[in-house]
Amino acid sequence: MKHSLTLILLGLLLSSKLFANTEQLWFSDQPPDRSMIKKMRMRHGGYVHIEKGVDVKQLWLRKGDSLEKSAYLESAEGEYQLLNVQAEMNQPEIDKNSRQQTIRFPMPDEGYYNAYFTERLVSNNTLKVKTAKAEILKHNCRNGHKYDRDLVNPQQWLDAPLDIVRLRLPEEDFHTRIRSGTTLKFQVYHQGKAVSGANVKLETKRGWIKSTQSDEQGIASFQIIQDNFFDAEKAEKEGKKVERGHGGRVRIRDGYLVTAQYLSDEAGTLDDKAFSQTEYTVSSTGRYYPQQLAKKSSEQALWFVSAGMLVMGVGGYSYRKRRVKPFKEESFDEH
Amino acid sequence: MSIKSRIDRVDLRPFRFWFQLLAFIFLVYGGHLAVDLGNSLPTFSCGYNSQGTAGVCYLLPLQHQLAQPWERLFSPAGIAVLSGFGLFVLWFVVLNKAWCGYVCPLGTIQDWITGLRKLMGIPYSNYSDDHFNKLKYIKYFLLLALIFIPLAIGGQFISHDWGVPFCKICPARMIIPAFNGDFSQWTIDFSSNTKMVLTALGMFVVGLFLVGSFIKKRFFCFFCPMSAFHFIFSKLSILKLKKDGSKCTVCGDCYRVCDMQIKPIADDIESVDILQDDCILCLKCVSACPEDGALKVDVLGKTVFEATRGGFSKRMGMEKNDD
């Protein structure tokens, strides 16, 4: 018994150690200055600026494992890249007026845009290649809802040092929300090839962490926790302050940060510093929402349909009965 | 015989049956073939039928757009609301209220339920004149509610749980997706008291709809806010229903065949533009009229279908006797 407990504790320790030395780099679309949100517009893919009628996305580079507390980077040495809907690779504009590391890019077309930031540095004889990835949806309901599957499916950067791709849910479209309890699948690629045995970790905003390894096809699966979401109404009744977005709407959702790490024996030199192995990491974020059917009942619905039918049936019958005029025979005395 | 005479003698029932069936298939399943007519259709092509719909009923985006924060709604961004509305009017002017009588999937379902009642030999019901005149205002009340409730959401007077209030109680939300095997809307949402009340009311209305359409022709159309919305713009349409009172004998045939129980179609011999707010432009009145030119349908001022003695005789099966 003692041995098993020791093994479990050792396992837990090791799994957390897998990412212990790596503070993740990741993109956030939440501005460091919350008042900035008032000037932005909420779209299906998060907050955007509107410039000359075109949605312009702004992303900030952050470092750390916590979606809540990670710092906004003020400087970063690396390369930004943008994969647009047409699968063309471009350089996004770096906002030089901002104190933080932030990029902006227009999203004129419907579909997914992928932004990347890659940092390379040698430390402890290891080349550390860290990639922050953001997958951003551009969709406006005015453009209709006939989804081209190529636009719904994920884009892939074939030359990515390490890429993590969220595989789409069956029947996923631009309105699909990831719900608590859903199994999410991520595929890890190293320079366009699926990587097996990569360490993949998912951490929710609330701190739930799970780690696994990618299988032969490079796929790692996580069932998103059946979380208890923030009850804004209850909190307000208790006198707590609730932060509301545009129009007073409280968006009940949570976020996750998923990170993949892959160690290779690639050796070489970078800026005259030799390294004997290479450690690749990539991080990406996503959102999830409460389970849709958790608070819905079809049984109760059928009771209400039946009640409606009964009321209409009885009401209609009695209305008809009341309107039947008794037969009155008129007779004339012709004599 | 000229083409016009042939059209005037046509039996409208099979034509309408097939037209409605094709329109139903097109709007309810067309989405599977990537047909997309946009979000401004003046008919109940339900947006909740997400996989199959070939276009979305305008009432859904209208309520959605009006619920925007006022500072955005009354800013240049509000142009999107106007452009959606402009498209709605453009669609509408083509067919006028024939969108109800020939295209609306929910209307077609009611006609099929009526057909079932006929097959079973059960007589239909009508409202008394008194009840008719009182109940006809419900659709205007619903129209005002579906405009002002979203505006109140945008002004932060009421909760977002009231979002798209009419869709929550519209039977199309439940019934039309069911034709694609999607029963996900047949639920009561207990996530808030408002949603619970609205979704429960919606399910209750489905019950009323199913039995109501069985005993009263076009039961739901009488309360339909889209019908009220149509009537506001009906003068703009290129398709018009006209009456020549001097040729009308007030025989009442047109009233007797009217699914919507519209009395002025027979009684009113003054008005030329005879279209009423409850009319679904099914044109049964025109085909049942025995008087030459008493009722007619004009497109851009040109008569395309009119009542004729010959047409009436043919449709009534009296042609041989006439000969």
Contacts between the chains, C-beta under 8 A, distances in Angstrom:
chain1	res1	chain2	res2	distance
A	41	B	72	8.0
A	41	B	77	8.0
A	50	B	77	7.8
A	141	B	39	6.6
A	141	B	61	7.1
A	141	B	64	7.9
A	142	B	39	6.9
A	142	B	80	6.7
A	142	B	84	7.6
A	144	B	36	4.4
A	144	B	38	6.3
A	144	B	39	7.4
A	145	B	31	7.9
A	145	B	36	7.1
A	145	B	50	6.7
A	145	B	56	7.7
A	146	B	31	6.7
A	146	B	34	4.8
A	146	B	35	7.5
A	146	B	36	4.2
A	171	B	51	7.9
A	173	B	50	7.7
A	175	B	50	7.5
A	233	B	192	7.2
A	246	B	69	5.4
A	246	B	72	7.5
A	247	B	67	7.3
A	247	B	68	6.8
A	247	B	69	4.3
A	247	B	153	7.1
A	247	B	154	6.3
A	247	B	156	6.6
A	247	B	160	7.1
A	248	B	156	4.5
A	248	B	160	7.3
A	249	B	160	5.0
A	293	B	187	7.4
A	295	B	189	6.5
A	295	B	190	4.6
A	295	B	191	4.3
A	296	B	187	4.0
A	296	B	188	6.6
A	296	B	189	5.3
A	296	B	190	6.8
A	296	B	191	7.9
A	297	B	187	6.1
A	297	B	188	5.1
A	297	B	190	6.6
A	298	B	183	7.3
A	298	B	186	5.6
A	298	B	187	5.1
A	300	B	187	8.0
A	300	B	188	4.4
A	300	B	200	7.5
A	301	B	186	5.0
A	301	B	187	5.1
A	301	B	188	5.0
A	301	B	199	7.4
A	301	B	200	7.9
A	301	B	203	4.6
A	302	B	186	7.2
A	302	B	203	7.7
A	304	B	188	6.8
A	304	B	200	5.2
A	304	B	203	3.7
A	304	B	204	4.8
A	304	B	206	8.0
A	304	B	207	6.9
A	305	B	186	7.7
A	305	B	203	5.1
A	305	B	204	7.4
A	305	B	206	5.1
A	305	B	207	4.4
A	305	B	210	7.6
A	306	B	207	6.4
A	307	B	204	6.0
A	307	B	207	6.2
A	308	B	203	7.0
A	308	B	204	4.2
A	308	B	205	6.5
A	308	B	206	6.2
A	308	B	207	2.0
A	308	B	208	4.6
A	308	B	209	7.7
A	308	B	210	7.7
A	308	B	211	7.5
A	309	B	207	4.0
A	309	B	208	7.6
A	309	B	210	5.9
A	309	B	211	4.8
A	310	B	207	7.4
A	311	B	204	7.8
A	311	B	207	7.2
A	311	B	208	6.9
A	312	B	207	6.5
A	312	B	208	4.6
A	312	B	210	7.8
A	312	B	211	3.8
A	312	B	212	5.1
A	312	B	215	7.8
A	313	B	211	5.0
A	316	B	125	6.2
A	316	B	211	6.7
A	316	B	212	7.1
A	316	B	215	4.6
A	316	B	216	7.4
A	319	B	125	7.0
A	320	B	125	5.3
A	320	B	215	7.6
A	323	B	128	6.5
